[in-house]
Amino acid sequence: MISDTYQQTLDYLFEKLPVFSRIGKAALKPDLTNTIKLCEALGNPHTRFKSVHIAGTNGKGSTSHGLAAILQHSGYKTGLYTSPHLIDFRERIRINGEMVSKEWVISFVEQHKNLIEEIKPSFFEITVAMAFAAFAEQNVDIAVIETGLGGRLDSTNIITPLLSVITNISYDHKDLLGETLPLIAAEKAGIIKPRVPVVIGEQQEETERVFFEHSVQKQSPLYYAQSLWGIVRTGQDSKYQYFKAIHNATLQMKDVKTDLQGNYQQHNIKTILTATELLSHQGFELNTDAAIEALGNVKGATGLHGRWEWLQDEPPVICDVAHNEAGLKEVLEQWQHLPAENKHIVAGFVKDKELASVLPIFPKATFYYFCNAQIQRALPASELKAMAEKYGLNGEAYPTVADAVNAARKHLSKADALLITGSFFIVGEAMEVFNSSIA
């Protein structure tokens, strides 16, 4: 009964409200007015807990989950807001790694349906308000808040955090955030608040001046993660990565074992450790050794999925939510070095992705299973196949992710490997296929 009512509640939210994943930028509102109105009606819950705000083109999800795992491990009641979700809407709102209950979601929407009808927020705006309300109700010690898209006009940007974090800047959503890296950086820099310290995860020549100017204007101390930490990878298996981490000021060397598995995670780990150190200067009892210990169980502690995740060991089936040029370059470089007799890729994208810059980086010596997620914004598999063939990528088109995954699995020998990538929605639906086959 609860499951049926919960699904009806989700249907109301998805069908009644503009959803970016469904209709694209038409779902976005040009300012923070709706979020402010919602939160005022809810008693401004975002003012009743401490927070860390995390933006960036790539890596903000892993960074958010990693930092939340450290705070939880250190004994702090920790809220975590991320987006989008892979399978269950409640993945977006967690407290100490646990999703809010279905009953809570149902109750919140029923209780505030008149408010929703009056303000007519977007789907993202109401989910942000829901998260803030949940964290305030549960009296969290701190919440880690990930932006959705951009920063300056993102619905989460009504908070005044203890710390702002910007992981990196690369090209994505150029129609919304700008055509150049400095313009995109300026949108992300919108989360920098007066006199609130800010961590920049990756120092880039094109964006350095943007962050410097914003930090000076806001009188916000600016820290580059790579200035504080150096990291060298020493090994990897299907469950963990192993690093040597060196603190550049103290020259202390630490062994890091983490279940954050993609090669790109070395950037995020530097950012996470830097953020941890800065929070330790603001009254939180955090130390490096405990932080490193927590990094060994980020997935178990926070429910993170879809980042170079092994869905199956033999033959290897790996999924990754990379969906833009920079993210896919990292994933495909790692994929290139994975030993396998034959390689297969299940891929799908949304309509507004700039495939002219993405498709050329995919390997040609691979068989492709082109597909589309079951959302309105998905690029039809037949169109993707036609575009991919222009870049020498050959394969078949499938109307659903499940069809593509099942076809790929039939063709896999024990010596082969399969990668599933292109969007959160592709990975989420693929994970459901694997979950149902295990069950």
Secondary structure as GFF3:
##gff-version 3
##sequence-region A 1 439
A	DSSP	alpha_helix	2	16	.	.	.	ID=ss1
A	DSSP	alpha_helix	20	23	.	.	.	ID=ss2
A	DSSP	three_ten_helix	24	27	.	.	.	ID=ss3
A	DSSP	alpha_helix	33	41	.	.	.	ID=ss4
A	DSSP	three_ten_helix	45	47	.	.	.	ID=ss5
A	DSSP	beta_strand	50	55	.	.	.	ID=ss6
A	DSSP	alpha_helix	60	73	.	.	.	ID=ss7
A	DSSP	beta_strand	78	81	.	.	.	ID=ss8
A	DSSP	three_ten_helix	89	92	.	.	.	ID=ss9
A	DSSP	beta_strand	93	95	.	.	.	ID=ss10
A	DSSP	beta_strand	98	99	.	.	.	ID=ss11
A	DSSP	alpha_helix	102	111	.	.	.	ID=ss12
A	DSSP	alpha_helix	113	119	.	.	.	ID=ss13
A	DSSP	alpha_helix	123	137	.	.	.	ID=ss14
A	DSSP	beta_strand	142	146	.	.	.	ID=ss15
A	DSSP	three_ten_helix	155	158	.	.	.	ID=ss16
A	DSSP	beta_strand	163	166	.	.	.	ID=ss17
A	DSSP	alpha_helix	174	177	.	.	.	ID=ss18
A	DSSP	alpha_helix	181	188	.	.	.	ID=ss19
A	DSSP	three_ten_helix	189	191	.	.	.	ID=ss20
A	DSSP	beta_strand	198	200	.	.	.	ID=ss21
A	DSSP	alpha_helix	205	218	.	.	.	ID=ss22
A	DSSP	beta_strand	222	224	.	.	.	ID=ss23
A	DSSP	alpha_helix	225	228	.	.	.	ID=ss24
A	DSSP	beta_strand	229	236	.	.	.	ID=ss25
A	DSSP	beta_strand	241	247	.	.	.	ID=ss26
A	DSSP	beta_strand	253	258	.	.	.	ID=ss27
A	DSSP	alpha_helix	265	280	.	.	.	ID=ss28
A	DSSP	alpha_helix	288	294	.	.	.	ID=ss29
A	DSSP	three_ten_helix	295	297	.	.	.	ID=ss30
A	DSSP	alpha_helix	298	302	.	.	.	ID=ss31
A	DSSP	beta_strand	309	312	.	.	.	ID=ss32
A	DSSP	beta_strand	317	320	.	.	.	ID=ss33
A	DSSP	alpha_helix	325	336	.	.	.	ID=ss34
A	DSSP	beta_strand	343	347	.	.	.	ID=ss35
A	DSSP	alpha_helix	355	358	.	.	.	ID=ss36
A	DSSP	three_ten_helix	359	361	.	.	.	ID=ss37
A	DSSP	beta_strand	367	371	.	.	.	ID=ss38
A	DSSP	alpha_helix	381	389	.	.	.	ID=ss39
A	DSSP	beta_strand	394	398	.	.	.	ID=ss40
A	DSSP	alpha_helix	401	411	.	.	.	ID=ss41
A	DSSP	beta_strand	417	421	.	.	.	ID=ss42
A	DSSP	alpha_helix	424	438	.	.	.	ID=ss43
###
